């Protein structure tokens, strides 16, 4: 009778057929199963808590570690609005750059923001069953974040930092970069600032001589803090940062360090994509990740005529 029996020759279903059909359907379907706690552990390997500032809040702030992740929303800020949006798209976890709070809130109420009640975001998270997780300053000093601004602005990151992290040479604040020449002539501050406008779609505030040549730059997301002085000491011509205090910018610019202020959120919104990439690396399928757009929180009035 050879390799096949009568049933097989007649086309009747066999065990082998059943196994074949099962293998092409159920067994071939990709599944995703990870708990909130397990995902936090995976992300902490990428952005270790030891790298964060002592005053910072990071990791899981609100939520139950044992619950399985359904979908992940990613944003810059854990606002009440973002939490509601995460819930609306079916996410039970919101991963952000900034923490929902630094000082532990003392009151909790269903308000629109922490301005009305310090624990408004915590209330919203619990109400909508959305866990809150952030990685803030550990993300700021990470190798993933280090290449964001230099890459977007076409600068050559040298791999060095104005303020290196003592625990690692590959991490730190303030990326030291070379500014490519423009047709063999040094780039000018005005052209570099114009490039920033084109890249981010927002006009920065600029301190310094527009025609001054810029050969060496320091990039810094968010608040510059002491990185401005470190950039000056490193011999940089310009620091490109999210924001800087008025007197700091005034003093540094008068000392010869130009300042390009992008806006705190403008400089850090690209880090949302970094978090999304880290989630994919931790095993979350791309179709389970949704980035929340927070780029329109404010606007310029130049087009308004009174």
Order of alpha helices (4+ residues) and beta strands (2+ residues): alpha-alpha-alpha-beta-beta-alpha-beta-alpha-beta-alpha-alpha-alpha-beta-beta-beta-alpha-beta-beta-beta-alpha-beta-alpha-beta-alpha-alpha-beta
